Amino acid sequence: MSNDLIMGTVCSMPQVTIIYNPLAGPQTWAPAIQDVARLWQSYGWQVAVQATAYAGHATELARQAAASGRDLVISGGGDGTLGEVTNGLVGTETALALLPMGTGNSFAKELGMTPRLGFYGPDRLFTFAQSLLKGRLYEMDVGYTLGGRHWLLWTSVGVDSYVVDRIEPRSKLAKRLGPIGYIGEGLPAISLFGGMSADVEIDGRSYSGDHLMVTISNCRLYGGGELNLNPTAVLDDGYFEVWLFGGKVIAGREIPESLTAFQYLFEVALGRHAQDPNVQKVTGRHVRVTTDPTLPFQQDGDPAGETPFVCEIQPRALRVLVPPTAPAGLFSRPGRPL
């Protein structure tokens, strides 16, 4: 039996498909999703609602929506669901929007969709749906890992990917605890990371040495949207910002990786990481990363494979519906009304 709900039947209506993950975050979302569907129908949209049933299902549903000529797909879930929907829409005329229903909701925070006290409940979901109706359409850069998948936010290897590999996928109970649960599971894993030697090639330039983390960023925020890694980045300039966080040596003595990780964390939180001589930012379009030892890497907070890997940027490959809450300067080119 199909899990689709179709609302509105006139072919000339603009068409939106809401693809949502019923297991996302700590809430039960189905009633709120139906409220959102009725809201969009009241504005003259033909609405289809589809719940995902397994990993990768959101990509399949998004591809079907694009192939059938839908104008817009709204991704309801966390950054993982958003990434799956992205892979179904890249290179098509169908635009992407999001309703934050996950634990981190990093890209939602990128767009200023941050509720008071950080609570993404059903009432807030309706408010976000209303703001999307007032949004504008932009074209956004997308990252691509050769032989892999497209991604919106970042690809990273080092202490962060080591933690992600050890704790994902998390249980529903852990998700209910939100960031506190993530921190509780992640802190013990940080102390086990042994560092790495990395060879990073960016547009033909080589950067080699001991590193704690190498992060290829396509956005401003990081760490579930809690850290402002690239304060001035724009999402349609055709470049990555590649951050190289080096190992630290003071007075000839190497500092334990866990202490270095916490130092970098505080520097990023305070906006001082760019002044650290052990941190380097390089812009580029094509990035190859090799590590010793071989390590897992992560994309948008999910395990994505093992080193070596190659990433390239695909300029303005995805149409995105951006609400009025987004910060100024996030895009260099003007958007157009929905």
Stockholm file with secondary structure:
# STOCKHOLM 1.0

chainA/1-338         MSNDLIMGTVCSMPQVTIIYNPLAGPQTWAPAIQDVARLWQSYGWQVAVQATAYAGHATELARQAAASGRDLVISGGGDGTLGEVTNGLVGTETALALLPMGTGNSFAKELGMTPRLGFYGPDRLFTFAQSLLKGRLYEMDVGYTLGGRHWLLWTSVGVDSYVVDRIEPRSKLAKRLGPIGYIGEGLPAISLFGGMSADVEIDGRSYSGDHLMVTISNCRLYGGGELNLNPTAVLDDGYFEVWLFGGKVIAGREIPESLTAFQYLFEVALGRHAQDPNVQKVTGRHVRVTTDPTLPFQQDGDPAGETPFVCEIQPRALRVLVPPTAPAGLFSRPGRPL
#=GR chainA/1-338 SS CCCCEEECCCTTSCEEEEEECTTSSSSCCHHHHHHHHHHHHHTTCEEEEEECCSTTHHHHHHHHHHHTTCSEEEEEESHHHHHHHHHHHTTSSCEEEEEECSSSCHHHHHTTCCCGGGCCCHHHHHHHHHHHTTCEEEEEEEEEETTSCEESSEEEEEHHHHHHHHHCSCCHHHHHTHHHHHHHHHHHHHTTCCCEEEEEEETTEEEEEEEEEEEEESSSEETTTTEESCTTCCTTSSCEEEEEEECCEETTEECCHHHHHHHHHHHHHTTCGGGCTTEEEEEESEEEEEEESCCEEEETTEEEEESSEEEEEEEEEEEEEECTTSCTTSCSSCCEEC
#=GC SS_cons         CCCCEEECCCTTSCEEEEEECTTSSSSCCHHHHHHHHHHHHHTTCEEEEEECCSTTHHHHHHHHHHHTTCSEEEEEESHHHHHHHHHHHTTSSCEEEEEECSSSCHHHHHTTCCCGGGCCCHHHHHHHHHHHTTCEEEEEEEEEETTSCEESSEEEEEHHHHHHHHHCSCCHHHHHTHHHHHHHHHHHHHTTCCCEEEEEEETTEEEEEEEEEEEEESSSEETTTTEESCTTCCTTSSCEEEEEEECCEETTEECCHHHHHHHHHHHHHTTCGGGCTTEEEEEESEEEEEEESCCEEEETTEEEEESSEEEEEEEEEEEEEECTTSCTTSCSSCCEEC
//
